[in-house]
């Protein structure tokens, strides 16, 4: 952990305090992976971390405040998803590879952060602006990169200039997010995990180029 970490009352936490704070966050993250968000209580997190509720409240106002800390760190990592698209080719086989790498990276990020993303999505859907901003920070990173890529292709005559680049990019990212959130449910539709990426990559490639990928 870098930078100064402060307690709720503004004091700078020492090394031991930082370690305790991080342990509380790690335990909360673990609990969110196995329990509904609203069932997680401060006393349970503190007990799992081997400390007291009073210690928890030194660092966080409540469970939601701690969740927001985890979510904010996750969003910083999520901003790196733009690197899957930025300055990448969308032409021919290289373009289809870009689509595959985007799909793989996006779905993997969602799987790795499934528990906290579930809470973020719930909070955003309920109108909590804090969770909405975190969710959009992640999605915007990819949307903006896709928009820039499509505009560049349009400028060079490699994509239809009549389409709205932001609309296409936003729609593709919304599709990726919806699929990512439903990964465990595809089995019930008879969709195998290995079939998901190539077919989703096909849709992304079609959306970005207006063409079928080369064989």
C-alpha positions, 0 to 999 in steps of 0.5 A, a space after each residue: 500500500 502506498 501513500 498515507 492511510 488515514 483513520 476515519 478521524 483523520 489520523 495517519 495510520 502507522 505500518 501496523 494500522 495499514 496492515 490491519 486495514 488491508 486485512 479487513 479489506 481482504 476479509 471483506 472481499 473474501 466474504 463478498 465472494 460467498 455471501 450476499 452483500 447485504 448479509 455482510 456485517 461489520 462484526 463478521 468482517 472484524 471477527 474474520 480479520 481477528 480484530 474488533 468492530 471498534 477497530 473496523 470503525 477506525 478505518 471505515 464508516 461502515 461496510 459500504 464505505 469499505 466496499 467503495 474502497 475496494 471498488 475504487 482500487 478495482 476501477 484503477 486496475 480496470 482502467 488498464 483495459 483500454 490497453 487492449 484496444 489503444 493503438 491496436 490494428 483492426 485490419 484483417 487477421 490482426 484486427 480479429 486478434 484484437 477483438 479476441 484479446 479484448 473479449 478475453 481480457 474483459 471477461 477475465 477482468 470480470 471473473 477476477 472481480 466478480 464479487 465486487 463488480 456484483 455489488 457495484 452493479 447493484 449499487 449503480 442500478 439502485 441509483 447510487 452515484 458513487 457506484 455508478 461513477 466507479 462502474 462508468 470509470 471501468 466501462 469508459 476506459 474501453 468505450 473511449 479507446 474503441 471510439 478513438 479506434 473507430 474514428 481513426 478507421 473512418 478517417 482513413 476510409 477503413 470504416 463506414 463514416 456514416 455510423 456514430 463511433 461513440 454509439 457503436 463503441 458504447 453498444 459493444 461495451 454494453 454488450 461485453 458487460 452484459 455477457 461478462 455479468 452472465 458468464 455463469 448463466 450461459 450453460 443453461 442456454 447450452 453455450 459452452 465456455 470455449 464457444 463464448 470468446 470466438 463468437 463474441 469476438 466475431 460480434 465485436 469485429 463486425 461492429 468495429 469494421 462492418 466486415 466478417 473476419 478473415 478465415 
